[in-house]
Amino acid sequence: MHIQANYSLLSHNTFQIDVKTQYYIEINRQSDILTLRTDIKLASLPWRIIGGGSNLLFTHDLEGVTIRCTFKKITVVKEDHDNIWISVGAGVKWHDLVTYTVENGWWGLENLALIPGAVGAAPVQNIGAYGAEAQDSITRVHTLNLYDGQHREFRHSDCQFGYRTSIFKEEFINKLLVYRVSFRLRKLHNGKPNLVYTPLKSALEDYKKEDLTPKIIYDTVVKIREERIPNPSKTGNAGSFFKNPIVDAEYFETLFKSHPDMLHHKMLDGNYKIPAAWLIEQAGWKGELHGHAAVSNQHALFLINLGGATGSEIEALAQMIQEDVNHKFGIYLEPEVIIL
Ligand SMILES: Cc1cc2nc3c(=O)[nH]c(=O)nc-3n(C[C@H](O)[C@H](O)[C@H](O)COP(=O)(O)OP(=O)(O)OC[C@H]3O[C@@H](n4cnc5c(N)ncnc54)[C@H](O)[C@@H]3O)c2cc1C
């Protein structure tokens, strides 16, 4: 374990913002936490956890201790004729895990290909894309308490998974470090493709359903994402900046009368989800610039760093969008990105 002071987080956030943290520490043993807690200076400071920094916007230098978990091992825990259970270190890159499972012919994670970040953040965020969520395959989440180093294991039903959230993002944010995540995946003969997301289904219409494999789905998802989503290694961004807002049926009907072309998705509870990208585009923000920050021309839900942007510039752009969308549609866009 190496403690670094006044450490730049430039290579630890996909927005490519150059801020410093007072202390930066990579944890790769359970005992590391207890060792750190005996250091009175470190123990008295606030601690925060980061993964790959792909859902974070840093707006200033960070006081206190920034911790990243680097456990990397993937272990097969058990298997039967139909299923396989694996346990994965929080420091493994999410897309590398998806690639590994697909190469083994296991079903479960293929729709979630090419999502940046580390495995440890997947249950925290309950990442999702193309009709699937991490919680569909997660069986257990293994955590370490940052105050006393104690291990605690959460079953799926304890995790309070929701839309891009979980107990680890709410009650236990920056208190419990996820160091391992267990998944149940289906073997090739026992799985079937998840095609609930219509654009994915359309992209695969040349295939007979029984010919589809996890690898075909994975390749298709990667292709669609590469076409639609700005690549953070080239253009700094943190994915969807805002959550898709949900409105009740009454408000939806009012809006729909004045905007009959409004994209929407009726939910099981009768409420309506409206794509934030549609609202931002209709409000005229697609491609707009603010200093070194901009709304992507490729996809209006992505705010991008044109090079040298500060976190405050990006935050200011986000606030202007929020105010304008609220003014035009009466809907407040809640950030999905965590602003620090
Ligand atoms: C181009 C692009 C596309 C994206 N597409 C998607 C998408 O399709 N679907 C989607 O859901 N997300 C998407 N995202 C967002 C992002 O990739 C996910 O939220 C991802 O899970 C963040 O992982 P991370 O390791 O970078 O976590 P960070 O951004 O570093 O942290 C996110 C949160 O998790 C906490 N955290 C991280 N690691 C741990 C840990 N080990 N223990 C406890 N807490 C932890 C942090 O404290 C923070 O609150 C995208 C991002 C980008 C840049």
The ligand as an SDF file (V2000), in Angstrom:
LIG
                    3D

 53 58  0  0  0  0  0  0  0  0999 V2000
  -18.8030    6.9170  -22.2400 C   0  0  0  0  0  0  0  0  0  0  0  0
  -19.5770    6.4530  -21.0270 C   0  0  0  0  0  0  0  0  0  0  0  0
  -20.6690    5.6270  -21.1800 C   0  0  0  0  0  0  0  0  0  0  0  0
  -21.3950    5.1870  -20.0670 C   0  0  0  0  0  0  0  0  0  0  0  0
  -22.4550    4.3450  -20.2680 N   0  0  0  0  0  0  0  0  0  0  0  0
  -23.1390    3.8920  -19.1950 C   0  0  0  0  0  0  0  0  0  0  0  0
  -24.2420    2.9990  -19.3860 C   0  0  0  0  0  0  0  0  0  0  0  0
  -24.5770    2.6100  -20.5010 O   0  0  0  0  0  0  0  0  0  0  0  0
  -24.9180    2.5780  -18.2870 N   0  0  0  0  0  0  0  0  0  0  0  0
  -24.5570    2.9790  -17.0270 C   0  0  0  0  0  0  0  0  0  0  0  0
  -25.2110    2.5360  -16.0750 O   0  0  0  0  0  0  0  0  0  0  0  0
  -23.5160    3.8050  -16.8220 N   0  0  0  0  0  0  0  0  0  0  0  0
  -22.8010    4.2800  -17.8660 C   0  0  0  0  0  0  0  0  0  0  0  0
  -21.7550    5.1340  -17.6760 N   0  0  0  0  0  0  0  0  0  0  0  0
  -21.4270    5.6140  -16.3100 C   0  0  0  0  0  0  0  0  0  0  0  0
  -20.3160    4.8090  -15.6060 C   0  0  0  0  0  0  0  0  0  0  0  0
  -19.5640    4.0740  -16.5270 O   0  0  0  0  0  0  0  0  0  0  0  0
  -20.8920    3.8670  -14.5560 C   0  0  0  0  0  0  0  0  0  0  0  0
  -21.6230    4.5900  -13.6010 O   0  0  0  0  0  0  0  0  0  0  0  0
  -19.7850    3.0680  -13.8390 C   0  0  0  0  0  0  0  0  0  0  0  0
  -20.3360    2.0480  -13.0440 O   0  0  0  0  0  0  0  0  0  0  0  0
  -18.8890    3.9420  -12.9700 C   0  0  0  0  0  0  0  0  0  0  0  0
  -17.8030    3.1140  -12.5800 O   0  0  0  0  0  0  0  0  0  0  0  0
  -16.4720    3.7180  -12.0120 P   0  0  0  0  0  0  0  0  0  0  0  0
  -15.6170    2.5710  -11.5810 O   0  0  0  0  0  0  0  0  0  0  0  0
  -15.8690    4.6410  -12.9990 O   0  0  0  0  0  0  0  0  0  0  0  0
  -16.9970    4.4820  -10.7250 O   0  0  0  0  0  0  0  0  0  0  0  0
  -16.7460    6.0110  -10.2860 P   0  0  0  0  0  0  0  0  0  0  0  0
  -17.3130    6.8970  -11.3380 O   0  0  0  0  0  0  0  0  0  0  0  0
  -15.3420    6.2040   -9.8920 O   0  0  0  0  0  0  0  0  0  0  0  0
  -17.6720    6.0780   -8.9870 O   0  0  0  0  0  0  0  0  0  0  0  0
  -19.0710    6.0460   -9.0890 C   0  0  0  0  0  0  0  0  0  0  0  0
  -19.6800    5.8820   -7.6960 C   0  0  0  0  0  0  0  0  0  0  0  0
  -19.4030    4.5790   -7.2110 O   0  0  0  0  0  0  0  0  0  0  0  0
  -18.6910    4.6340   -5.9750 C   0  0  0  0  0  0  0  0  0  0  0  0
  -17.7170    3.5470   -6.0140 N   0  0  0  0  0  0  0  0  0  0  0  0
  -16.8580    3.2590   -7.0270 C   0  0  0  0  0  0  0  0  0  0  0  0
  -16.1610    2.1420   -6.7310 N   0  0  0  0  0  0  0  0  0  0  0  0
  -16.5920    1.7130   -5.5160 C   0  0  0  0  0  0  0  0  0  0  0  0
  -16.2450    0.6310   -4.6700 C   0  0  0  0  0  0  0  0  0  0  0  0
  -15.3220   -0.2820   -5.0070 N   0  0  0  0  0  0  0  0  0  0  0  0
  -16.8900    0.5080   -3.4780 N   0  0  0  0  0  0  0  0  0  0  0  0
  -17.8470    1.4080   -3.1000 C   0  0  0  0  0  0  0  0  0  0  0  0
  -18.1830    2.4830   -3.8470 N   0  0  0  0  0  0  0  0  0  0  0  0
  -17.5750    2.6140   -5.0500 C   0  0  0  0  0  0  0  0  0  0  0  0
  -18.0640    6.0040   -5.9220 C   0  0  0  0  0  0  0  0  0  0  0  0
  -17.8940    6.4360   -4.5860 O   0  0  0  0  0  0  0  0  0  0  0  0
  -19.1010    6.8330   -6.6540 C   0  0  0  0  0  0  0  0  0  0  0  0
  -20.1420    7.1760   -5.7610 O   0  0  0  0  0  0  0  0  0  0  0  0
  -21.0010    5.5940  -18.7660 C   0  0  0  0  0  0  0  0  0  0  0  0
  -19.8810    6.4230  -18.6090 C   0  0  0  0  0  0  0  0  0  0  0  0
  -19.1760    6.8530  -19.7220 C   0  0  0  0  0  0  0  0  0  0  0  0
  -17.9540    7.7160  -19.5340 C   0  0  0  0  0  0  0  0  0  0  0  0
  1  2  1  0
  2  3  1  0
  2 52  2  0
  3  4  2  0
  4  5  1  0
  4 50  1  0
  5  6  2  0
  6  7  1  0
  6 13  1  0
  7  8  2  0
  7  9  1  0
  9 10  1  0
 10 11  2  0
 10 12  1  0
 12 13  2  0
 13 14  1  0
 14 15  1  0
 14 50  1  0
 15 16  1  0
 16 17  1  0
 16 18  1  0
 18 19  1  0
 18 20  1  0
 20 21  1  0
 20 22  1  0
 22 23  1  0
 23 24  1  0
 24 25  2  0
 24 26  1  0
 24 27  1  0
 27 28  1  0
 28 29  2  0
 28 30  1  0
 28 31  1  0
 31 32  1  0
 32 33  1  0
 33 34  1  0
 33 48  1  0
 34 35  1  0
 35 36  1  0
 35 46  1  0
 36 37  1  0
 36 45  1  0
 37 38  2  0
 38 39  1  0
 39 40  1  0
 39 45  2  0
 40 41  1  0
 40 42  2  0
 42 43  1  0
 43 44  2  0
 44 45  1  0
 46 47  1  0
 46 48  1  0
 48 49  1  0
 50 51  2  0
 51 52  1  0
 52 53  1  0
M  END
$$$$
